Amino acid sequence: MERLGKGISAATPKSVAQAFEQHLRKIKAWLSEQANMQVLYVDYAAVLEDPNREALKIRAFLGQELDVDAMVRKVEHSLYREKLSSKVKA
Protein backbone atom coordinates (compact mmCIF):
# COMPACT_ATOMS: atom_id res chain seq x y z
CA MET A 1 0.00 0.00 0.00
CA GLU A 2 2.85 2.37 0.78
CA ARG A 3 4.25 1.77 -2.70
CA LEU A 4 0.91 2.88 -4.12
CA GLY A 5 1.02 6.05 -2.04
CA LYS A 6 -1.73 4.95 0.30
CA GLY A 7 -1.24 5.26 4.04
CA ILE A 8 -1.34 2.25 6.28
CA SER A 9 -2.67 2.51 9.79
CA ALA A 10 -1.06 0.35 12.44
CA ALA A 11 -3.22 -2.62 13.31
CA THR A 12 -3.70 -3.46 16.95
CA PRO A 13 -3.37 -7.08 18.06
CA LYS A 14 -7.07 -7.00 18.94
CA SER A 15 -8.11 -5.82 15.46
CA VAL A 16 -5.91 -8.44 13.81
CA ALA A 17 -7.45 -11.15 16.01
CA GLN A 18 -10.96 -9.93 15.17
CA ALA A 19 -10.22 -9.91 11.44
CA PHE A 20 -8.75 -13.42 11.68
CA GLU A 21 -11.80 -14.72 13.57
CA GLN A 22 -14.12 -13.14 11.00
CA HIS A 23 -12.14 -14.75 8.20
CA LEU A 24 -12.35 -18.15 9.93
CA ARG A 25 -16.12 -17.80 10.29
CA LYS A 26 -16.42 -17.11 6.56
CA ILE A 27 -14.24 -20.10 5.70
CA LYS A 28 -16.24 -22.40 8.01
CA ALA A 29 -19.50 -21.18 6.46
CA TRP A 30 -18.13 -21.77 2.95
CA LEU A 31 -16.86 -25.23 3.87
CA SER A 32 -20.22 -26.21 5.36
CA GLU A 33 -21.81 -25.51 1.95
CA GLN A 34 -19.39 -27.75 0.05
CA ALA A 35 -21.03 -31.12 -0.50
CA ASN A 36 -17.81 -32.56 -1.91
CA MET A 37 -15.66 -31.75 1.14
CA GLN A 38 -15.35 -33.22 4.59
CA VAL A 39 -13.65 -31.29 7.34
CA LEU A 40 -12.25 -32.39 10.66
CA TYR A 41 -11.80 -29.58 13.14
CA VAL A 42 -8.99 -30.30 15.56
CA ASP A 43 -9.05 -28.39 18.83
CA TYR A 44 -5.59 -27.38 20.01
CA ALA A 45 -6.46 -27.71 23.71
CA ALA A 46 -7.97 -31.16 23.10
CA VAL A 47 -4.75 -32.30 21.42
CA LEU A 48 -2.77 -31.18 24.45
CA GLU A 49 -5.24 -32.80 26.83
CA ASP A 50 -5.34 -36.19 25.10
CA PRO A 51 -3.02 -36.41 22.07
CA ASN A 52 -3.71 -40.12 21.55
CA ARG A 53 -7.49 -39.64 21.33
CA GLU A 54 -7.12 -36.77 18.86
CA ALA A 55 -4.57 -38.66 16.74
CA LEU A 56 -6.99 -41.57 16.54
CA LYS A 57 -9.72 -39.18 15.36
CA ILE A 58 -7.40 -37.86 12.66
CA ARG A 59 -6.48 -41.37 11.56
CA ALA A 60 -10.15 -42.37 11.38
CA PHE A 61 -11.05 -39.22 9.46
CA LEU A 62 -8.31 -39.79 6.89
CA GLY A 63 -9.05 -43.51 6.67
CA GLN A 64 -5.34 -44.26 6.59
CA GLU A 65 -3.01 -46.35 8.68
CA LEU A 66 -1.02 -43.70 10.49
CA ASP A 67 1.59 -44.03 13.21
CA VAL A 68 -0.47 -42.67 16.09
CA ASP A 69 2.40 -43.09 18.55
CA ALA A 70 4.66 -40.95 16.34
CA MET A 71 1.92 -38.33 16.08
CA VAL A 72 1.54 -38.25 19.86
CA ARG A 73 5.30 -37.84 20.32
CA LYS A 74 5.23 -34.71 18.16
CA VAL A 75 2.86 -32.82 20.47
CA GLU A 76 4.88 -30.05 22.14
CA HIS A 77 3.19 -29.05 25.38
CA SER A 78 5.77 -26.29 25.92
CA LEU A 79 4.44 -24.41 22.87
CA TYR A 80 1.08 -24.00 24.57
CA ARG A 81 2.72 -21.95 27.33
CA GLU A 82 4.24 -19.72 24.67
CA LYS A 83 0.81 -19.26 23.14
CA LEU A 84 -0.66 -18.37 26.53
CA SER A 85 2.10 -15.91 27.37
CA SER A 86 1.72 -14.16 24.01
CA LYS A 87 -2.04 -13.89 24.60
CA VAL A 88 -1.41 -12.11 27.87
CA LYS A 89 0.87 -9.59 26.13
CA ALA A 90 -1.73 -8.77 23.44
C-alpha positions as CSV (number, residue, x, y, z in Angstrom):
1,M,0.0,0.0,0.0
2,E,2.8,2.4,0.8
3,R,4.2,1.8,-2.7
4,L,0.9,2.9,-4.1
5,G,1.0,6.1,-2.0
6,K,-1.7,5.0,0.3
7,G,-1.2,5.3,4.0
8,I,-1.3,2.3,6.3
9,S,-2.7,2.5,9.8
10,A,-1.1,0.4,12.4
11,A,-3.2,-2.6,13.3
12,T,-3.7,-3.5,16.9
13,P,-3.4,-7.1,18.1
14,K,-7.1,-7.0,18.9
15,S,-8.1,-5.8,15.5
16,V,-5.9,-8.4,13.8
17,A,-7.5,-11.2,16.0
18,Q,-11.0,-9.9,15.2
19,A,-10.2,-9.9,11.4
20,F,-8.8,-13.4,11.7
21,E,-11.8,-14.7,13.6
22,Q,-14.1,-13.1,11.0
23,H,-12.1,-14.8,8.2
24,L,-12.3,-18.2,9.9
25,R,-16.1,-17.8,10.3
26,K,-16.4,-17.1,6.6
27,I,-14.2,-20.1,5.7
28,K,-16.2,-22.4,8.0
29,A,-19.5,-21.2,6.5
30,W,-18.1,-21.8,3.0
31,L,-16.9,-25.2,3.9
32,S,-20.2,-26.2,5.4
33,E,-21.8,-25.5,2.0
34,Q,-19.4,-27.8,0.0
35,A,-21.0,-31.1,-0.5
36,N,-17.8,-32.6,-1.9
37,M,-15.7,-31.7,1.1
38,Q,-15.3,-33.2,4.6
39,V,-13.6,-31.3,7.3
40,L,-12.2,-32.4,10.7
41,Y,-11.8,-29.6,13.1
42,V,-9.0,-30.3,15.6
43,D,-9.1,-28.4,18.8
44,Y,-5.6,-27.4,20.0
45,A,-6.5,-27.7,23.7
46,A,-8.0,-31.2,23.1
47,V,-4.8,-32.3,21.4
48,L,-2.8,-31.2,24.5
49,E,-5.2,-32.8,26.8
50,D,-5.3,-36.2,25.1
51,P,-3.0,-36.4,22.1
52,N,-3.7,-40.1,21.5
53,R,-7.5,-39.6,21.3
54,E,-7.1,-36.8,18.9
55,A,-4.6,-38.7,16.7
56,L,-7.0,-41.6,16.5
57,K,-9.7,-39.2,15.4
58,I,-7.4,-37.9,12.7
59,R,-6.5,-41.4,11.6
60,A,-10.2,-42.4,11.4
61,F,-11.1,-39.2,9.5
62,L,-8.3,-39.8,6.9
63,G,-9.0,-43.5,6.7
64,Q,-5.3,-44.3,6.6
65,E,-3.0,-46.3,8.7
66,L,-1.0,-43.7,10.5
67,D,1.6,-44.0,13.2
68,V,-0.5,-42.7,16.1
69,D,2.4,-43.1,18.5
70,A,4.7,-40.9,16.3
71,M,1.9,-38.3,16.1
72,V,1.5,-38.2,19.9
73,R,5.3,-37.8,20.3
74,K,5.2,-34.7,18.2
75,V,2.9,-32.8,20.5
76,E,4.9,-30.1,22.1
77,H,3.2,-29.0,25.4
78,S,5.8,-26.3,25.9
79,L,4.4,-24.4,22.9
80,Y,1.1,-24.0,24.6
81,R,2.7,-22.0,27.3
82,E,4.2,-19.7,24.7
83,K,0.8,-19.3,23.1
84,L,-0.7,-18.4,26.5
85,S,2.1,-15.9,27.4
86,S,1.7,-14.2,24.0
87,K,-2.0,-13.9,24.6
88,V,-1.4,-12.1,27.9
89,K,0.9,-9.6,26.1
90,A,-1.7,-8.8,23.4
